[in-house]
Amino acid sequence: MGVQISNILPKKEIALEDLANKRIAVDSFNTIFQFLSVIRDKDTGQPLRDSKGRITSHLSGLFYRTLKWSETGIKPIFVFDGEYPKFKRNTVKEREEKREESLRKWTEAVEEGRKEDIMTYAQASSRLTSEIIDESKKLLDCLGVPWIQAPSEGEAQASFLVKNGEAYAVGSQDTDSLLFGSERLIRNLSITGKRKLPRQEKWIEVKPLLFDLQLILSELNITKEQLIILGMLVGTDYSPEGVKGIGPKNALKLVTEHKDLDKILNHVEWTSKTNPHEIYDFFISPPTSKDYKIEWKDPNKESVVKLMSDEHDFSEERISKSLDKLMEIKKAGAQTGLSNWFKK
């Protein structure tokens, strides 16, 4: 879910090409979940599967989107979630219950032929499994793309990379990274292009959006700490309900008037079971790791083909041609700065 405050945050529409030669710390779970949701049969809602019935939507999305980024000159660093904080357990449980309910409704929609509901419920039933996560890491290894295992929340670790100057921005649909202190956030990084609106025949052009933390703080006239409080009032993964009756605009007004957490808590009714100071402290100082190495390598074509084609039935011809095209671009230096793509 993430923090529901993006509507009041200033943002700038950019092009993928604007991110050429920039390192982006990609929120892996968020991105892979998008692939699992979007890459589905439009009539049945079924995800992409191989001949053995195993889901492969994540592999398709990761392979082609990563190659698209590399052709543009973007240098992704995938960051995977570790153990979530204990006070997130209720949120995780509620999400699982909602997925089960969506799965039930999806089955009913298929049986009753309600095409307008099939994709909606199918997407809402998507879930990450340990097998999907392990296969995603394996594919990234084969492609020579670095990934980092976070000790806790992936967005906290990704933000750590940005704050340390090892990445330009976090790539995610959620805005949590801004609360973790990332100087920049890029949304729509993995879903750029034409997209059909749910339940409509209308198509839209989706472009990347840049959120700049310093610009946000300046325009809203608040501090980093107050941005965290603003998010907590509206609702985060650690207290999804936030404070009843308070939306982003009212939350901003409260933060502007009362400044700090304790004073604000005197003016609202905090009903979450999680202590607000515990959530606040987690955003201020989340668990992160320095135990990683960021290095890009040449794709191992043989390994990629073995994983994608031999194991999961993807067209060997398409996979090989895509990899050959990437290597040709690398050698020719056709894109600005692309000659540095495979360097540290």
Buried (B, 14 or more C-beta within 10 A) or exposed (E): EBBBBBEBBEBEEBEBEBBBBBBBBBBBBBBBBBBBBBBBEEEEBBBBBBEEEBBBBBBBBBBBBBBBBBBBBBBBBBBBBBEBBEBBEBBEEEBEEEBEEBBEBBBEBBEEEEBEBBBBBBBBBBBBEEEBBEBBBBBBBBBBBBBBBBBBBBBBBBBBBBBEEBBBBBBBBBBBBBBBBBBBBBBBBBBBEEBEEEEEEEEEEEBBBBBBBEBBBEEBEBEBBBBBBBBBBBBBBBBBEBBEEBBBEBBBEBBEEBBEBEEBBEEBEBEBEBEBEEBBEBBEEBBBEEEBEBEBBEBBBEBBBBBBBEBBBBEEEEBBEBBEEBBEBBEEEEBEEBBBBBEE
